[in-house]
Amino acid sequence: MHMADALISPAVGGTMWAVSGGLIAVCARKVKQTMRDNLVPMMGVLGAFIFAAQMINFSIPGTGSSGHLGGGLLLTVLLGPYAAFLVIASVLTVQAFFFADGGLLALGCNIFNLGFFPAFVAYPLVYRMVAGGRGGAFRNWAAALGAAVAGLLLGALGVVLETLASGISELPFVTFAAMMLPIHLAIGLVEGLATAVVVSFVTRARPEALYAVQEAGMRRGLWPVLAGLAAAAALLGGAGSWFASTHPDGLEWSIAKVTGKEELSGSDAGVRGELAKIQGKTAVLPDYGFKPGEAEAGEPEAEAESWPAVSAGTSLSGIVGGLMTLVLACLAGVVLKGGFAGRTEEGRSGA
Amino acid sequence: MGVADWIDLGQMDELGRMDTPVHRIDARAKASVTLAFIVVVMSFPRYEVSALVPFLFYPVALVSLGRIPCRHIARKILVAAPFALAVGAFNPFFDRQPHGALGVPGGWLSFASILLRFLLTVWAALALVACTGMNRLGAGLGRLGVPRVFVVQLLFLYRYLFVVSDEGGKMLRSVEMRSEKGRPLRLRAYGPLLGTLLLRSMDRAERVYRAMAARGFEGEIRELERPSFHFEDTLFVVGWLTFFIAARVWNLADGLGLLLTRILA
């Protein structure tokens, strides 16, 4: 589920950074406003708890395999959406820093996919609706399962759309979605089970750990959430449409090759239709240029992305030069490690 | 995430505490240069391979000058590889159009490009953390404008990581001693176990908070680091950015290759 940098274009990564950064800022303000003064260490400990919880596996009933908790929904149930979003974001940041689990450029995407959907969509729209005020055991289980599945499916859809919008993977939307969604349905069920058993234990052992937090959590209605969702969708769609259209030829060609013409037109209309709706009049056609109005940061690079013409000379020299540079880089590593460790490395930057 | 990861995390923490020229460079400089590095690497067209190679200099320089053991980083990169591999590996199947003069199918080129980018971006990110350490990095992020609450959350999370995971590890060990080896927990046991860990952690947070409040904690983690941006830091930023821009505009590997083939011919 964690996206890697290698599959994200700077435009998509930057957009999602902006979105997630904005959400973090909003949540930080909310948390500061509703600050119970012990909330800070509580959030830190719960973040650490998520890491520890991911070490502990349980056997999935009815199957031979085992799974573990993801934690997004559990955090939201314990802390409320705003604080939980911050905790999820911090967990993902540490995972990206220390475990290379999801990249830095992809961090915005990952925070959005794994934080926004459980905290601001699945929790208020599914969990609270189903669980009600103090629902019975059955309602709590149904709420946890439903919310976990909803959150993970939306997150998986986010992964698919962001990958597609980046245009680096050749996977067509339908194939990728058909791979991701069933897997995440299963993961969502496991996550729901794990969340449900822990929540039901806490409900029995120390209900105030949930209720107190729920009261401190959100009581604000859904409008801000829906507005945020709409803005995010518009941003994602906008970035998506403009980048997905970078390689319509390759994408269409591969879909045609794989799935045949008839299906192509259907799936194509689905994806493109949606993107086009947001995009408005901007034509999605092969051999188009970027419209000047669409320009944003990083745009000069995008322009170079139309099929680069490679001539014989440059590609041979490319291979030779690439290999040589590789050797040089290795040498530099050895030399830097041995001889020049005492100096600062500025001399190297021009190498 | 397994128990072995925790040993790894401890190692990363130790690496981050070292004192080398790279470690001494301001965290803000390293963080922003690394981010710029990743953005530039990902901005190349999808079939680009050779022009990406010169970018290896950045992580190589960080890791070598920071005295970070290669084996350690390499293992982490391998562990992280499956997702990028899995998604990228479809490119050769979907894109068979011959590309370039050598007639390599475009899918293989873009797959190679994805692998190289993966190596570069993951390596750079790991090198950044290993050469900076979480505390300096967090403080640097705070000074770069990340909301205080979030920075404090990051640092708290990091501080508690070792404590809570120790606790979890102890619980896990006691479970293993009482049950058949290698068999995962049943769901009925899992809930109470994890719930107990959760409540214990929350209690600990409460105790820690009281102890901190008694020592004058007011919602911020104070740092003793120098806040000023030195000449070396500026040089670091300007030097690397110049290199990135040059390597983005000109295909340096290609240029070197042209030069060599011309000399040899």
Interface residues (C-beta under 8 A of the other chain):
Chain A: H2 M3 A4 D5 A6 L7 I8 S9 P10 G13 G14 I24 A25 A28 R29 V31 K32 M35 D37 N38 V40 P41 M42 M43 G44 V45 L46 G47 A48 F49 F51 A52 A53 Q54 M55 I56 N57 F58 S59 I60 P61 S66 H68 L69 L78 L86 V87 A89 S90 V91 T93 V94 A96 F97 F98 F99 A100 D101 G103 L104 L105 T163 G167 I168 S169 E170 L171 P172 T175 F176 L193 A194 A196 V197 V198 S200 F201 V202 A205 R206 A209 H247 G250 W253 S254 K257 V258 G298 E301 A302 A304 E305 W307 P308 V310 S311 A312 G313 T314 S315 L316 S317 G318 I319 V320 G321 G322 M324 T325 L326 A329 C330 A332 G333 V334 V335 L336 K337 F340 A341 G342 R343 T344 E345 E346 R348 S349 G350 A351
Chain B: M1 G2 V3 D5 W6 D8 L9 M12 T20 P21 V22 I25 T34 L35 I38 V39 V41 M42 S43 F44 P45 R46 Y47 E48 V49 S50 A51 V53 P54 L56 F57 V60 A61 L62 V63 S64 L65 R67 C70 K76 I77 V79 A80 F83 A84 V87 G88 F90 N91 F93 F94 D95 R96 Q97 H99 G100 A101 L102 G106 G107 S110 I114 L115 R117 F118 T121 V122 A125 L126 L128 V129 M134 L137 V146 P147 R148 V149 F150 V152 Q153 L154 L155 F156 L157 Y158 R159 Y160 L161 V163 V164 S165 E167 G168 G169 M171 L172 R183 P184 L185 R186 L187 R188 A189 Y190 G191 P192 L193 L194 G195 T196 L197 L198 L199 S201 M202 R204 A205 E206 V208 Y209 M212 A213 G219 E232 L235 F236 G239 W240 T242 F243 R248 N251 L252 A253 D254 G255 L256 G257 L258 L260 T261
